[in-house]
Amino acid sequence: MAMYQFPQQTNFYKGKVRDVYSIGQNILVMVASNRISAFDVILPKPIPFKGQVLNQIAAYMLQATQDICKNWLLSVPAPNVSIGKKCEPFKIEMVIRGNLTGHAWRTYQSGKRTLCGVALPEGMQENDFFPSPIITPSTKAAEGHDEDITKEAIIAGGLASEKDWAQLETCALALFERGKQLAAQRGLILVDTKYEFGKIGDEIYLMDEIHTPDSSRYFYAEGFEERQQKGEKQKQLSKEFVREWLIAHHFMGKAGEVVPEMTDEWIQTISNRYIELYEKLIGEKFVPQSLSDEITFEKTMEALKILGVYH
């Protein structure tokens, strides 16, 4: 993927999955690449159409939740490009969990009954629903792993004021409820997800992507209860299958470990799974679009002119 140079570009940031361009003081251009990461490591080979899948799901979900909370998105000029407002980010991720899964389950299994200061009920099995969704925030690390943090530590550390925290909590819970409703219409359960927020002046905005396979975990609703009763693994749509494959090949991102060989067949399998999630979640056929770097740049420039960024 080419690295672009936009007029009035003030900054460029290459994330694990996306390239982010700052234009002037107020606009961001976010390009979703086909890179894939797991355990905070970028895997060596790209996944065809992954960027398009993520970008288009995020745009769909931001559109479907804009009545709950203002968001950063202004335009989607190309399949893998989003343009939006630049916010001053809160350095926390609002992780919301509807079920006892993943990190929450590993914490529970170790015998602990609190996570990020939130009490966890006794007698739960893996993947059980919590009585009501819980917020387990994490710090947003510039490098390395994000770390769990409590609401009290967030306020005490000045990562968010008490007033802002109250609004973040309200928005996150409402967004999760909407996400669950949208998933239920498609025969899915939104298990857990994360939201990122920022401010423009005094106003809070939802940023980044939401309800995508990279930021969320989904279970199939059909057969969920039966699988729970039998103690079977849940059928899920998420990036978790990639992590499971890596673990099975003795890789968890630790020092000295080597990323296993990714065959063309395995890369195609991952691509197919991302496309499956798009079609299941959005309810529409995925239309792969491979635009050249030149056309992507042209379309982005055109959108920036329409938005009045360039006169």
N, C-alpha and C positions, 0 to 999 in steps of 0.2 A: 504494500500500500504506500502510495506516494506521500511525502510530507509536503503540505501546501505552504504557500506564503501569501497571505491575504493583505490587501492594502490596510493601513492603520492597525496592523497586528501588533499587539503589545506583549503577548506572552504565548508560549506553547508548552503544553504538558503532555507527556506520553504516559498514560496509565497502563495498567495491566491489560486492559481490553480496549480502551478508547483513547483517541487522540483529541486533545481539547485545545482549541485556539481562542485566545482572548482578542476581541476586536474593540479598539478604543477602551473605554472604561466600563461599558454597560452590557456588552454582547458576548456570548460564547457560541462557538461553532463546535459541536461534538460529533466526531466521526467514529462510529462503531466499527471496529476492525473484526476480522475473522480469528483473531488471537483467542486462545482459551487458557484460563488459569485455573489452578487447583492447589490448595495448600500454600497460597500466596506465591506460587511459582508459575511463570508463563511456560506452557508446554511448547515443545520445539516446532510443531507443525500447525498451520492454521486449519480451521474447520469451514468448508465451503458454506456460504450464505448465513453463517452464524450472526454476523454483524447486522444483516438485514432483518433477520428474525428478531433479535433483541430490540433494534431501533423501532420496528413497526409495532411490536407488542407494547413497548413503553409508550409510544405515541397514542395508541388506542386506549391504554389504561389512563393516561394523563387526561385525555379528552373525556373519558367516562367518569372522572372524579373531580373535574374542575369546579363543580358546584359545592364541594366540601371544603376545598382549600385552594387558594391561588397557586398556580405552578409556573415554572420557569419557561415552558415551551412556547415558542412563537411560530415556528415553521418547520416542516419536514420536506426539504427541497429534493432530496435524493433518498433512495432506499435505506442507506446506512448513515444519513446525516440529519442531525437536529440542530436548529438554531434557537437560542433562548436568551433570557435575561440573566445577567451575571449577578449572583447573590453573594453575600458575605456568609459563608457556611458556618453552621454550628459544628464544632469538632466532635460530634457524637453521631452514632447511628441508632435510630429507633428500631430495635429488633422486637417484633411482635410474634408471639407464639400462641397458636390455638390448641396445639397438641404437644404432648411430651415426646419430642423427637430430637435426634441429632445431639447437639451440644447439651441441651437441657436434659435429655435422657442419660447421657454419659455422666453428667453431674449427679443426677438422681441415683443412678446405678452405683456410684461411688459412696452412697450413703448420705450425701448432703441433702438438706431439705430447704435450702434457700439458694436463689440464683439472682444475682444483682440486687440483693436486699428483698426480693419477693419470696414469700413463703410458698412452698410447694406442698400440696396435700399428701398425706400418707396413702399407701395402698394402691398406687397407680401402676399400670403396666405401660410398656413402651407403646407410643402412638395414641394413648388415650387422650380424649379431649380434656383440657382444663375446664373447671367449672365456668370460668370466663377467661377470655384471652389475657395474657400477661405481657408486660413490656419489660424486656431485659436489655437495656441499652449497652452499647460498647463505645469505647473511645475510638476515634478515627485516626489510626496511626499513619504518619507520613511514610514510614518504612516498617517492615515486619508485620507482626500480627496485631489485630485489634484486640483490646482487652475489655473484659466485663467491668462495668462500673455501676454504682447505685445512683438513684435519683438524688439522694442527699449529697453524695460526693460531686455530682454534676453541678448542683447549686452552690455548694461550698467552694468548689474550685473555679467558679465563675464561667463555666462552660455554657451555662444558660441561667438567666434570672428566674426567680420563682414564678413570676408572671409569664415569662416565655415558656417555661417548662410546662405550666398548666395548659397552655395553648398547644404545645407540641404533643402532649399526651392526648388531648381531646381530638386533635386532627388525626393522629396516628391510629387511634381506636376506631374513628369513623371511617377512615380509609380502609382499614382491615375489614371492617364490616361490609363495606361496599365490595371489596375484593372477594370476600367469601360469597356474596350474593352473585356476582358475575361468574365466579367459578361454579357455583351450584347450578346455574342455568346451563352449564356445559357438562354437567355430570362429574365435576371435580370438587375437591375440598382444598381450600387454601390453608395449608398447614402452618407455615411461618413465613415471614418476609422481613425486609428491612426498608425503612424510609430515611431519606436524608433531607434536611431542611436548611434554609438559609434566610437571611433578611435583606430586604431592600429598604433602607430607611428604618422605619419602625414596623414594617409589615413582614409577616412570616410567609415564605414561599416554599412549596414542595419542589425539590430539585431532583436531578438525575433520572434514573429509570425506575419504574415501579412494576411489580407483579410479573417480572420476567423470570425465565428459568435460572438466570444467574443470581437473582436476588431473592428468590422465593422457592418454596417446595410445595408441590401439589400431590395429593393422593387421588386415585379414582374412587368416587363415592360408591359405585356399584360393588357390592361384596365387602365393603369396609368392615361392617359389624361382624360378619362371619369370620373374616380373617382375624379380627381382634379376639373373638371368642376361642378360636383355635390356636392363638398365639403365633400365627403365620406373619411373614413379612408383608407389609402393605405394598400394593402396586402403585408406583409413583411416577410422576413426570417432573423431572428436575435434572440438575447437573450431577446429582448424587451418584448416578451410575458411573460417571467418569472417575469420581473419587474412589468408588468401590473397586474399579478396575485397577487403579494405581496402587491401592492398598494390597490387593491380591498379588500385585507384582512388586511388592516390598518397597513402595515409595510413598512417603508422607511429607516430603519437603524438608526432611532433616539433613543436617550436614553429612556429607559423605555418600548420601543416597543418589542413585542415578535414575533419571527418568527412563522408563522402559520404552522400547522401540514401538512407535506408533505406525502400524501398517496402513496401507492405502484403504484396505477393507475396513479397518477399525475407524479410520477418519470418516469414511462414508457412513458408517453406522452412527457415529456421533452426530453428523450433519442431519441424517434422517430423523434422529430422535428430537433434535431441535425443531425441525420442520413439523414433526408430529405434534409437538407441544403447541406450536403456533396454530395449526389447524384445529386442534382440539379446543384451545382456549378462545380463539377468535371466532371459530365457526365458519371460516372461509378457507378456500383453497389457497395455498401458498403459491405465489407467482415469483419464481426466482428471477432476479434482475442483476445482470453483470454489467454495470456501467464502467466505462474506462475512467481512469483518474481525471482525464481532461474534461469529460462530460460532467462528472461529479462536481468538479471545481466550477465549471460554467454555471451549472444549476444552482450551486450555493451562492455564487456571486450575484446571479439574477435575483435570488430570494432576498439577499442582503440589500440590494437596490430597492426592491419593492417595499421592504421594511423601513426604508429611509435611512439606512445606515450609511450608504454611499449616495451622495447627491450628484 
